[in-house]
Amino acid sequence: MSSTSWFLFHLLLGAVGAWIVRGYARRRALFDQPGERRSHAVPTPRGGGAAIAAALLVATAWLAWRMPGYGPLLAGFGVGLALVSLVGWIDDHRPLPAWTRLGVHVVAGAVFALGSWIQSGDGLAALVAFGATVALVNVWNFMDGIDGLASTQAILVALVLAMLAGPVGSALGIALVAATFGFLPWNFPRARLFLGDVGSGTLGFAIGGLVAMATAADPRALVLSLLPLSGFLVDTGLTLCRRMLNGERWWQAHVSHAFQHAARRHGHVPVTLAFAAWTAAMVAMAWMFRDMAVTPLTIALLLSYASGSVAWWLLRRSDGLPAMENKE
């Protein structure tokens, strides 16, 4: 299958799958309701990320058939993705305790790490496979709070990782970008369907998998991947630290992320586009620096995170401003 056909096939899976899931969610009354811990103003169907999960599982199965030499890696990725997607889908129907979901995420990361280790015998690659998937599943869950944010960030990050992650990672990255593009019109600029936990988990696990595959191909890719991830990692990391220092229940849903404060002041679309502009710049930087030595690359990384931390502080200056309704 050509790259164009591969992209269009998964684009279609994402778009049609989202349409099917939206109809299912409406029939089953699976709606995210507005509330003090939400950033939307009207009930909106959830679970649309199941379409992306299905597209990625199809891609994984096809690659395992066509590239049997990567069987352990693809088996670990596919089983891990299925576990994360399934627990998210269940949670979208009947909320589960946070620690139950985290336990499944850990098992999924371990399964993928085992597949990675069997494939390459590389302990570092296995460690990255475990850490990146478990961490990014939860980062995407934390950051999935306004229209189009989690989806557009996944597209941008996957674009650069697909170019760094070897043949299997490249194919999975293209499938992820295509399926998420297919879903995006349902979610942005006006959300008619939310990703749900099934979607945020799928995106986070897939991005973590691509980080691991890119690192296995070139250890410098681990540092490079931190550039396009900086927008999400800075907001998640600093917000969680602030909540812990304040003695809050950091694992519970909240609206104290910098992007949420900014969305109440400016609306969803400008904030999503601002994050996209930042990440696009980081993607370009990662691509330009791909052949750079580790030391100057690390300096560039530290400067980008310092700048991101300043931006986080500026976004949070919207504290206390009245909420701007999101007319989805």
PABASE-299899 format. One line per 10 residues: number of its first residue (from 1); their letters; for each residue x, y, z of C-alpha. Coordinates in Angstrom, 1 decimal. Example, Ala and Ser with C-alpha at 12.3 -4.5 7.8 and 13.67 -1.06 7.14 Angstrom:
! residues 2
1) AS) 12.3 -4.5 7.8  13.7 -1.1 7.1
This chain:
! residues 328
1) MSSTSWFLFH) 0.0 0.0 0.0  1.4 3.4 -1.0  1.9 6.1 1.7  -0.9 8.2 0.1  -3.3 5.2 0.2  -2.3 4.4 3.7  -3.0 7.9 4.8  -6.3 8.2 3.0  -7.5 4.8 4.3  -6.9 5.7 8.0
11) LLLGAVGAWI) -8.3 9.2 7.4  -11.5 7.6 6.3  -11.5 5.2 9.2  -11.1 8.1 11.6  -13.9 10.2 10.0  -16.4 7.4 9.5  -15.6 5.9 12.8  -16.2 9.2 14.6  -19.6 9.6 12.9  -20.6 6.1 14.0
21) VRGYARRRAL) -19.4 6.6 17.6  -21.3 9.9 17.8  -24.5 8.2 16.8  -23.9 5.5 19.3  -23.1 8.0 22.1  -26.3 10.0 21.4  -28.4 6.8 21.5  -26.8 5.7 24.8  -26.9 9.2 26.3  -23.1 9.2 26.7
31) FDQPGERRSH) -22.7 13.0 27.2  -20.1 15.1 29.0  -22.3 17.5 31.1  -21.2 21.1 31.8  -20.0 21.7 35.4  -17.6 23.5 37.6  -14.8 21.0 36.6  -15.6 21.3 32.9  -14.7 23.8 30.2  -17.7 23.4 28.0
41) AVPTPRGGGA) -21.2 24.9 28.2  -23.5 22.3 26.6  -23.9 18.5 26.9  -21.6 16.9 24.3  -21.3 13.3 23.2  -18.0 11.6 24.2  -16.0 8.5 23.2  -15.1 9.7 19.7  -11.5 8.6 20.2  -12.7 5.0 19.8
51) AIAAALLVAT) -12.5 5.6 16.1  -8.8 6.6 16.3  -8.1 3.5 18.5  -9.8 1.2 16.0  -7.8 2.7 13.1  -4.5 2.3 14.9  -5.4 -1.3 15.8  -6.2 -2.0 12.2  -2.8 -0.5 11.2  -1.0 -2.5 13.8
61) AWLAWRMPGY) -2.6 -5.8 12.6  -1.8 -5.0 9.0  1.8 -4.2 9.8  2.2 -7.4 11.8  1.0 -9.3 8.8  3.2 -7.5 6.3  6.3 -7.1 8.5  6.5 -10.3 10.7  10.0 -9.5 11.7  8.6 -6.8 13.9
71) GPLLAGFGVG) 6.1 -9.2 15.5  7.1 -8.8 19.2  7.2 -5.0 19.0  3.8 -4.8 17.2  2.2 -7.3 19.5  3.3 -5.4 22.6  2.1 -2.1 21.1  -1.2 -3.6 19.9  -2.0 -5.3 23.2  -1.0 -2.3 25.2
81) LALVSLVGWI) -3.1 0.0 23.1  -6.1 -2.3 23.3  -5.9 -2.3 27.1  -5.6 1.4 27.4  -8.4 2.0 24.9  -10.7 -0.6 26.6  -10.4 0.8 30.1  -11.0 4.3 28.6  -14.1 3.1 26.8  -15.4 1.5 30.0
91) DDHRPLPAWT) -14.7 4.7 31.9  -16.6 6.7 29.3  -19.7 4.5 30.0  -19.2 4.1 33.8  -16.6 6.1 35.6  -13.8 4.0 37.1  -11.6 5.0 40.0  -8.5 6.8 38.9  -6.2 4.2 40.5  -7.9 1.4 38.6
101) RLGVHVVAGA) -7.3 3.2 35.3  -3.7 3.9 36.3  -3.2 0.2 37.1  -4.3 -0.8 33.6  -2.0 1.9 32.1  0.9 0.4 34.0  0.1 -3.1 32.8  -0.3 -1.8 29.2  3.1 0.0 29.4  4.7 -3.2 30.8
111) VFALGSWIQS) 3.3 -5.3 27.9  4.7 -2.8 25.4  8.0 -2.7 27.2  8.3 -6.5 27.1  7.6 -6.5 23.4  10.2 -3.8 22.8  12.8 -5.7 24.8  12.1 -9.0 23.0  12.3 -7.2 19.7  15.6 -5.4 20.3
121) GDGLAALVAF) 17.2 -6.7 23.5  17.7 -3.0 24.4  17.0 -2.2 28.0  16.9 1.5 27.4  14.3 1.1 24.7  12.2 -1.0 27.0  12.5 1.5 29.8  11.5 4.3 27.5  8.6 2.2 26.1  7.2 1.8 29.6
131) GATVALVNVW) 7.8 5.3 31.0  6.7 7.2 27.9  3.5 5.3 27.4  2.4 5.4 31.1  3.3 9.1 31.4  1.8 10.3 28.2  -1.5 8.5 28.5  -2.0 10.5 31.7  -0.6 13.7 30.2  -3.1 13.6 27.3
141) NFMDGIDGLA) -5.9 12.8 29.8  -5.0 15.8 31.9  -4.7 18.1 28.9  -7.9 17.0 27.1  -10.0 19.8 28.3  -10.9 22.2 25.4  -12.0 21.9 21.8  -9.3 20.4 19.5  -6.3 20.8 21.9  -5.5 17.1 22.5
151) STQAILVALV) -6.1 16.2 18.9  -4.1 18.9 17.2  -1.2 18.4 19.6  -1.2 14.6 18.8  -1.1 15.4 15.1  1.8 17.8 15.3  3.9 15.6 17.7  3.2 12.5 15.6  4.4 14.2 12.5  7.9 14.7 13.7
161) LAMLAGPVGS) 8.1 11.4 15.5  7.0 9.5 12.4  10.1 10.9 10.7  12.4 9.7 13.4  10.9 6.3 14.4  12.0 3.9 11.7  9.7 2.0 9.3  7.2 0.6 11.8  7.0 3.9 13.7  6.7 5.9 10.5
171) ALGIALVAAT) 3.7 3.8 9.4  2.0 4.0 12.8  2.7 7.7 13.0  1.1 8.3 9.6  -1.9 6.2 10.6  -2.2 8.2 13.8  -2.0 11.6 12.0  -4.5 10.5 9.4  -7.1 9.0 11.8  -6.9 12.0 14.1
181) FGFLPWNFPR) -7.3 14.3 11.1  -10.4 12.3 10.3  -11.8 12.9 13.8  -10.7 16.5 14.1  -13.7 18.2 12.2  -16.0 16.7 14.8  -13.9 18.2 17.6  -12.7 21.6 16.3  -13.3 24.5 16.0  -16.7 23.6 17.6
191) ARLFLGDVGS) -16.9 20.3 19.4  -19.8 18.1 18.4  -17.9 15.0 19.8  -15.3 14.7 22.5  -12.4 12.2 22.5  -13.4 10.8 25.9  -11.0 8.8 28.0  -10.8 6.2 25.2  -9.4 8.9 22.9  -7.1 10.7 25.3
201) GTLGFAIGGL) -5.6 7.3 26.4  -5.2 6.2 22.8  -3.4 9.3 21.7  -1.1 9.3 24.8  -0.2 5.7 24.4  0.4 6.0 20.7  2.6 9.1 21.1  4.5 7.3 23.9  5.0 4.3 21.6  6.4 6.5 18.8
211) VAMATAADPR) 8.8 8.1 21.3  10.0 4.7 22.3  10.4 3.5 18.6  12.2 6.7 17.7  14.6 6.3 20.7  15.3 2.7 19.7  16.3 4.0 16.2  18.4 6.9 17.6  18.8 7.6 21.4  19.0 11.3 20.6
221) ALVLSLLPLS) 15.3 11.1 19.6  14.4 10.9 23.2  15.7 14.5 23.7  14.3 15.6 20.4  10.8 14.4 21.3  10.8 16.5 24.4  10.7 19.6 22.2  7.3 19.1 20.6  6.0 17.7 23.8  7.0 20.8 25.8
231) GFLVDTGLTL) 3.6 22.6 25.7  1.8 19.7 27.3  4.6 18.7 29.6  5.1 22.2 31.0  1.4 22.8 31.7  0.9 19.3 33.2  4.1 19.3 35.3  3.8 22.8 36.7  0.0 22.5 37.3  0.4 19.2 39.1
241) CRRMLNGERW) 3.3 20.6 41.2  1.2 23.6 42.2  -1.8 21.4 43.2  0.4 19.1 45.2  2.0 22.0 47.1  -1.4 23.4 47.8  -2.5 20.0 49.3  -5.2 19.5 46.6  -6.3 16.1 45.2  -4.2 16.4 42.1
251) WQAHVSHAFQ) -5.5 13.2 40.5  -9.1 14.6 40.4  -10.6 16.5 37.5  -10.1 20.3 37.7  -9.9 23.5 35.7  -6.6 24.9 37.0  -4.4 24.2 34.0  -3.0 27.2 32.3  -4.8 26.4 29.1  -8.1 26.3 31.0
261) HAARRHGHVP) -7.5 29.7 32.6  -6.6 31.1 29.2  -9.7 29.5 27.5  -12.0 31.2 30.0  -10.5 34.5 29.0  -10.0 34.1 25.3  -12.2 31.2 24.2  -11.2 27.7 23.1  -10.1 28.3 19.5  -7.5 31.0 20.1
271) VTLAFAAWTA) -5.9 28.9 22.9  -5.8 25.7 20.8  -4.3 27.6 17.9  -1.7 29.3 20.3  -0.6 25.9 21.6  -0.5 24.6 18.0  1.7 27.5 17.0  4.1 26.8 19.9  4.2 23.1 19.1  4.7 23.7 15.4
281) AMVAMAWMFR) 7.7 25.8 16.2  9.1 23.1 18.4  8.5 20.5 15.7  10.5 22.6 13.3  13.2 23.0 15.8  13.4 19.3 16.5  13.7 18.6 12.8  16.4 21.2 12.3  18.3 19.9 15.4  18.0 16.2 14.5
291) DMAVTPLTIA) 21.7 15.9 13.6  23.0 18.2 16.4  25.2 16.9 19.2  23.6 16.1 22.5  25.1 19.0 24.5  23.8 21.9 22.3  20.5 20.0 21.8  20.1 19.8 25.6  20.8 23.6 26.0  18.1 24.3 23.3
301) LLLSYASGSV) 15.7 22.0 25.2  16.3 23.8 28.5  15.8 27.2 26.9  12.5 26.0 25.4  11.2 24.7 28.7  12.3 27.9 30.5  10.3 29.9 27.9  7.4 27.5 28.2  7.4 28.0 32.0  7.2 31.8 31.5
311) AWWLLRRSDG) 4.3 31.3 29.1  2.6 29.1 31.6  2.8 31.8 34.2  1.5 34.4 31.8  -1.5 32.3 30.8  -2.4 31.7 34.5  -2.6 35.5 35.0  -6.2 35.1 33.8  -7.1 33.8 37.3  -10.3 35.4 38.6
321) LPAMENKE) -11.6 36.5 35.2  -15.2 35.5 34.3  -15.6 32.3 32.3  -16.2 32.7 28.6  -18.9 30.2 27.5  -18.0 27.7 24.8  -21.0 27.5 22.5  -20.4 24.0 21.1
